[in-house]
């Protein structure tokens, strides 16, 4: 999945968007890069409703993030971050994961998530030096976690890591107030082909939640800002649910101000398709409410 290399100009633009200077690998540097990624690069599926058929090439995702101020979902966010980390000298590895609901993980969910680990960075709290890094879950991690079984505070959430099979597989349990129940992954090195089938389904199938509802999320140290359809909400500190934003200009201003999503590099017609699809979905939802 990380077979590509990051072009120097993309690396520099990516770091500029994150507001981080190029520095040698360190525990503090890894934490800063991961935090800035989730704070400044949104988890977003608006490209689906806008008719943009993105693939999962991490180099292309990194270019969009760096040059066009876009985001993406896990394959794009963790794929691009993995390339950036590798370009800075970090020992980073991609893994096949599966986000699941309350009934627990199933084989059908394998490959619906890309996971990163970084090794070679020991600290007092993590002498083994392996870190779980994940900018692709939307409302979960704000910083990397030591790859050590235990419970971890990630305000406003409480997360836990479990080693399911020694040196083979791990599981993250999300907070009950989070957007999903958990996610498991295997320790083997992933390849892009491991995710292609799931990506096609997630981004094109009428039954996919990503196809049904346009969304964007931005994580910070105390919570998550969310737009689902035309409704803005806040999880955690300052929790709230706002009235639907039903005026086109105001909705795109919200995306720009809250998520830095401006669509300046998108083809003509993307904003029109996006707005038409989201507005139609909202009206359909209103009709279903009676």
N, C-alpha and C positions, 0 to 999 in steps of 0.2 A: 504493500500500500504506500510505502514511503520510498519507492524505488527512484522517484524523480529527484532532481536537484533544484534548489531555489536560485533563480538568477540574482546576481548581486543587486541590481536596481530594485527588484521586488523585495528582497530582504530589507534594504534600506527604507523603502516606502512603508513596509509592514511595521518595522520598528518605529518609524515616525508616527504611524497611526496609534500605536500602543504607547508612545511617549517614553520609550525605553532605549537607552544607548546600547550599542554592541559591547558586551563584556564577556570575559571567559566564564565557563560554567561554574555555578555555585548553587548552594541550597537557597540562599536569599534571592539570587537571580532567577532561578526557576520559579520560585513563589511569585515574584513580581511579574514575570512574563505571563504566568497562568492567570493571575488576578486581573491584569490589564486586558487580557484576551476576553474574559467574560464580562468585564465592565465596559469595554469599548467596541466589541464586535458582537452584534446581536445574533442570538439563535433565531432564525427566521425561515419561514416557508412561503413568503410572499412571491417568490419566483415561480412557484407552482401555479398559483392563481393568475399570475401575470403572463403565463404561457411561455416562460423561459425554461427550456428543457436542459437543465444542467446535468452534466455527468459528475463523476466522483474523482476525477484526476486532481490530486492534492495541489499540484503546481498551478493548475487553472484556478482552483479555489483560492489559493494564496494571492494570485494576481488580482482577483476580484476584490478580496479583502483589502489589499494594499492600494490598488489603483482606482477602485470604483466604490469604495466605502460600502461594501455589501457584507452579508454574513453567510448564513446557510444552516443546515442541520449537521448532525454529528460527523458524517463523512467529510464534509467541507471544513468544519471548524477544527476538529481534531487532526484531520489530514493536513491542513495548512499549518497548524501550530506545530505538528510533528516535523514538518520540513523546516520551519523556522528554527526550532530547537536544534535540529541536526546541523543546520548551517552555522549555528553559533558554537558547535562543538559538543553538544550534549549527546549522551548515549541513549537514544530514544527508540522504543520498540512499539509497533502496532499489534493489536490483538483483536480477535473476533469476540464480540459481546452480544448480549441479548437483553434488551429492556423488556420487562414483563409486568403484568398486572397482579392483582391480589391472589390469583390462583396459583402463582408460582411459575418458574421458567418452564418452557416447553421447547421441543426441537424446532417448531415452526418459527420461533423468535430468534433463532441463532442467525447472526449476521445482520440484525437490524440496528446494530450499534458498533462503532469503532472506538476502541479503548487504547490509551497510551500508557506506557510505563517508562520511567527514566531511571537508569541505574548509575552506580559509580559516584554517588553523592552522599556519603555518610554524614551523620550529625549525631549530637548527644542523644536525641530522641529517636533516631533512626540509624543505629550503627551499621545495619546491613546496607544502607544507601540506596534502596529501591523505593521509588515514589510512584503512586497512582495519580495520573494527571488526566483530567477530563473536563474539557470546555464544551462538550457536546451533549449535555443532559438538560440544558435549559435552566432548571430551577434547583440544581443540587449543589455541586461543589463551587466554592469561591476560591479555594486554594488547593494545591496538591495535598494528598494525604500520604503518610508513610504506608508502605505496603506491609502493614502489620495488623493482625486481627485485633479488633477492639472497637470502642465507640468513640465518636468524634463530634465535637461541636462545630457546626457550620451555620451560624445564626442566619435565619431563624429556625434552622433545622438541626436535628440530631441524627447523625448517620452512623452506620456500623459496617465494618468490613469483616468478612469471614473467609478463612482459607478452607474451601470445600474439600479439595483433594490436595495434599501436600505437593507443592511445586508444579501443580497441574491446573487448578482452577480456583477462582475467587468469586465472591458475591458481595455486592453492595446492597444494603437495605436502606431505603429512603425513609425519611420521616413520614408519619401517617398523614401529615398535612401537605405533603409534596405531591407532585404531579404524576408520579408513578410509584409502584410498590418496590421494585428492585431491579437489579441488573447483574447478570453473571457473565464472566468471561474466562476464556482459556488462555494459558500461558504461552502457547505456540505463537510464532510470528505469522501475522496475517498478510495476505496478498489481496490486491484489488479485486480479483475474481471472487473472493470470498463474500463480497458485498453487492455484487452487481445485480443479482436476482432480487434481493430485498430492496435495493434502491429503486429498481423499476416499479416494484409493487407499491412501495411507500409513496412514490412521487406521481404515479399515474392511475392506480386502481381506484375506482369510484368508492370502494369501501374504506379506503385509507383515511384516517383522521386528518392527515396532512393535506389531502385533497379536499376534504369536506370543509375545513375551517382554516382560513388564513391566520397566521399568528406570528408574533415576534415577542421575544423575551430578552431582558437584560438584567444580569445578576450584579449585585453589589454586596458590600460587607454586611448589610443588615436585612436584605430582602431581594425581591424580584419585581421588576416592572413588566407588565404583560399587556399585550393587545391581542384579543381574540375576535376576529371579525371587526366589528365597529366599536367594541367595548374595551375600555382601558381599565385595568385593575392593578392593585399593588398587594403583594404578599409580604408579610413580615412587618418591619417597622413602618408605621404610617399606613397600615392595611386599609384598603378602600376599594370600592367598585363605582366607577363613574357612569353617567348616563351615556348611551350610545352616541357616537360622533357621526351624524348623518349628513354632514356637508362635506363634499369632496375636498375642498381647499383645506378645511380644518383638519381632516383626517390625515392628509399628506403632510401637513405642518406638524402634527403630532408625531408621525413616524420620523420626520427629520429631527425634531427637537429632542425626542426621548431616546431614539435608537440610532440616530445619525444615518438614516436610510433616505437617500435622495434620488436614486434611480438615474443619476446623470449618465451612467455608462450603458444604460439599457436601450434596446432597440425602440424605435418609435412604435407607439401603440401599447407598450407594456403597461404604462400607468392607466390607460383607458380600459384594457382588459382586466387589470387588477381591480380597479374601482367597480366596474360593472359586475364582476363575479362576487365581490364581497358584499356589495349592496343587495344583489339578488339573494344571496345567502341569508342576509339579515332579514329581509322581507319574508322569506320563506320561514325562518325561525319565528318571526312575529305571528305569522298566520297559524303556525302549529300551536302557539300558546293560547289560541282561541280569542 
